[in-house]
Amino acid sequence: QVQLVESGGGLVQPGGSLRLSCAASGNIFGLSVMGWYRQAPGKQRELVATDSGGSTNYADSVKGRFTISRDNAKNILQMNSLKPEDTAVYYCYLQLARYGRLDDYWGQGTQVTVSS
């Protein structure tokens, strides 16, 4: 079993900052990638940022504003200069690479609302 516990969502004004964190526990042998995706109403889930153990990847829309960091089985998404279009449910993501296959896991999601 793999558990992902997210925290840090909320309501913030445009230009503000929020910090999301995600802690993984359970059988996480083979932990490869941790990161965040988001889904806005009426839209598909999209990548925000991932950390593959030293190598990071960001969506173009958040580059220069968001920073992902990782410490073992915990990752943090620092979101600065937030815009209304960043409003979405943010999901923590984890990939395990083991036994010759890749398995993806998702958190329950945390709401981020950017509004004045």
Backbone hydrogen bonds, N-H to C=O, Kabsch-Sander energy under -0.5 kcal/mol:
donor,donor_aa,acceptor,acceptor_aa,energy
3,Q,25,S,-2.5
5,V,23,A,-2.3
6,E,4,L,-0.6
7,S,21,S,-2.0
10,G,111,Q,-1.3
12,V,113,T,-2.6
15,G,82,L,-3.2
16,G,13,Q,-2.3
18,L,79,M,-2.2
20,L,77,L,-2.7
21,S,7,S,-2.6
22,C,75,N,-2.2
23,A,5,V,-2.3
24,A,73,A,-3.0
25,S,3,Q,-2.2
27,N,1,Q,-2.7
28,I,26,G,-1.7
31,L,28,I,-1.4
32,S,95,Q,-3.0
33,V,95,Q,-1.1
34,M,51,D,-2.1
35,G,93,Y,-2.2
36,W,49,A,-3.1
37,Y,91,Y,-2.4
38,R,46,E,-2.6
39,Q,89,V,-2.2
43,K,40,A,-2.2
46,E,38,R,-3.1
48,V,36,W,-2.6
49,A,36,W,-1.7
50,T,57,N,-2.3
51,D,34,M,-3.3
52,S,55,S,-3.3
56,T,54,G,-0.6
57,N,50,T,-2.2
59,A,48,V,-2.4
62,V,59,A,-1.7
63,K,59,A,-1.0
65,R,62,V,-2.3
66,F,62,V,-2.3
67,T,78,Q,-2.4
69,S,76,I,-2.4
71,D,74,K,-3.1
74,K,71,D,-1.4
75,N,22,C,-2.5
76,I,69,S,-2.6
77,L,20,L,-2.9
78,Q,67,T,-3.1
78,Q,76,I,-0.6
79,M,18,L,-3.2
79,M,77,L,-0.6
80,N,65,R,-2.0
80,N,78,Q,-0.6
81,S,15,G,-0.6
82,L,16,G,-2.3
86,D,83,K,-2.2
87,T,84,P,-1.8
88,A,112,V,-2.0
89,V,39,Q,-2.3
90,Y,88,A,-0.6
90,Y,110,T,-3.0
91,Y,37,Y,-3.2
93,Y,35,G,-2.8
94,L,105,Y,-2.1
95,Q,33,V,-2.8
96,L,103,D,-2.7
97,A,30,G,-3.1
98,R,96,L,-0.7
98,R,101,R,-2.0
101,R,98,R,-1.7
103,D,96,L,-2.3
105,Y,94,L,-2.6
107,G,92,C,-2.3
110,T,90,Y,-2.2
112,V,88,A,-2.7
113,T,10,G,-2.8
115,S,12,V,-2.1
115,S,113,T,-0.7
